[in-house]
Amino acid sequence: MLRPVQASVITCAISMLLGCGSSSSDEGYGCADVVSPALEIAVHDAATEQGLLCQSVITLAHPGGEITEYAFVDDPECELKNESMQYHAFEGEAGLYDVRVEAAGYHEENLQDIEVKVEEVCGGNLTKRLDIFLEPKGQ
């Protein structure tokens, strides 16, 4: 079974193959060959600024009420993600998202009403980067 991140990457790749590519559309716009993520989320220790993505669980609450959880704990490929995860939104998924980040030994962080924008002409995303700094418990 595919994890949500893997499914997003596969869906993104298919969209790029079937999408507008680098050719111009009828309105004269050129579309990028690479689809940008809607959200790029990096997780850090607030005291040391060390990356914590591989110890984290990130939960996204979508505008329509759907909840997606990305668990990077025990993910053997996590180190390849360069300490940030990417979420790709597609047509109809723009709106306000809630983001919760948890890691063992740290206070969870909750962000509300994070705006995700999808570019109308080519369906690409306008990337919003979130750097989350978790406070260690007991401090």
N, C-alpha and C positions, 0 to 999 in steps of 0.2 A: 504494500500500500504506500502511496506517495505521501510524504509530509506536505503540509501547506506551502512551505517555501519551495520545495521541488515542483509542486503543481503550478505555482505562480511562475517559476522560471520556464517551465515547459509551455504554459499558456502564452507567456510573453514571446517566446521563440516562435510559436505558431502564428501569433498575431503579427510579428515582424515579417514572416514569410508571406502571409496572406494580405497584409496591410498595404499602405500606400508606398512603402519603401522610399527610395530617393527620387522617384518621379514626381512631377508636379501634378496637383489636382486640378479640377476644373476652375477653381477660383484663383489659380496662379500661385498657390502656396507650395513650397517644397517641404516634404516630410523627412525627418531624420531616419537613418537606417537603424539607429539604436533607440529603444524606448527607455526613457529615464524612469527611475522609481518615483512613486508618489511620496513615500516616506523612507528616509534612511535613518536608522536608529542605532546609536552607539551607547554603550553602557559602561560606566566607569566607577571606580571606588572614589568617593568624594575626598577621602583623606590622602590617598596616594596617586590618584588619577590613573591607576592601572586599569586596563580593560577588563570588564566582567561579563562580556557577552556570553562566553562559553559556560558561565555559571547561572545564566538568567533564563527566566520564563517571561516572555512578552505577550501580553494579551491585547488584542485590538477589538474594540466594540464599534462595529460599522453603523452608519446612519440608519439602516433598515432593521437594526436589532441583532444582526448576525454577530457572533463572537468567534474570533479566530485566535487560537493559542499557538505560539511558536516556542517550543521548549528546546533550548540549546544544550541543556545539561545532558551529558552522556552522548552527545552528537559527535561521532568521530571526524566529521568534516568541518566542525566548527572553527578550528584554527585557520581554515582557508578563507574565512569570511572577513578577515582583516578587522575584527572587533566591531563590525557593524552589520546589521541586517537590512535588507531592502524589501519594501512592500510595494508591489505594482498594483495600481488601481486601474480598472477598465471602465468602459462606458457605463454610465449609470451608478458608479461607485464613488463619485465625488460627494463631498459633504463634510460634516464634522464627526471626527472620530475621538473616542476615548482610548487612552493608552495606559496600561498598567505594566510596571516592570518589577519583577521580584527576583531575589537571589538569596540563597541561604546565608544567614549571618548579617543581613542588611535590612534596613527599613524599606518597605516597598514605596514606590513612587507612582502617583496617579496624576495623569495629565488629562484635562478635559477640553473638549471642543477644539481639537487640532484640525485645522482646515486642510482637506485634501482636494486638490484641483486637478481636473483632467482637461487637457488642451482640446478644444472642440474640433479643430480642423483635421488633425491626424490621429487623435485619440491618445496622444502621449501625456505624460505627467509633468507637472511642475513640481520639482523635488523640494521637499521640506526636510531639513536635517534636524534631528533631535539628539542632543548630547545629554544623556541622563546621568547624573552623579548621585549614586546611592550612598547614604550615610551608614557606616557600620553600626550594628547594634552595640549598646554598652558604651557609647561615646556621647 
